[in-house]
């Protein structure tokens, strides 16, 4: 089984973050599963929670989904808590496309009756609440705590163990405040925090599961591929993710190229 893990950080595979991320991904894989880890290279990849920056990263993600299917990958995983381009990618390709946010939220609902989010900054919080509403899970959300961090601050923690310990301690304090409000499951909402917690072996706090979205995303990716192999289907192409057909598809391909909407007729 071959999975494509799409990060939205620039050239993730050659960064300190990528080194830790690779360890977490490897620890989650079944025997026989290989994962290609890919960052963005055509844009800066420095802050997906800003909408302008997300706009510039998005095109590359969609075209990488096409590339993944063309090169024989079995599933495409969007390893960013924004789930940037998840709808566009699902419409475009036929292999399963899963996102870090959607997977984390639904796994939290399986693990407990409710959940809470610890986000990496106040700026990030509204974007993630949009995802909660989009997936129809607002009634399961107990609350949100935002850490006082920034993208550059988190990069520092990748190479400064003392600073990383401080951020993990801040996460722990935020999680306990959410538990005091009744939260049963805690979701760390940011790839940097997720890999810090995984690297320290922290998957639970005072009987509350901590959703490690990267681990869950790999396992759900494997499950999606197995389900598709067993049944021949996974993503609905009925309405929301349906593709152009006939003369209109031909017109689209003349403009955007023959590789768009692979398999559509």
Order of alpha helices (4+ residues) and beta strands (2+ residues): beta-alpha-beta-alpha-beta-alpha-beta-alpha-beta-alpha-beta-alpha-alpha-beta-alpha-beta-beta-alpha-alpha
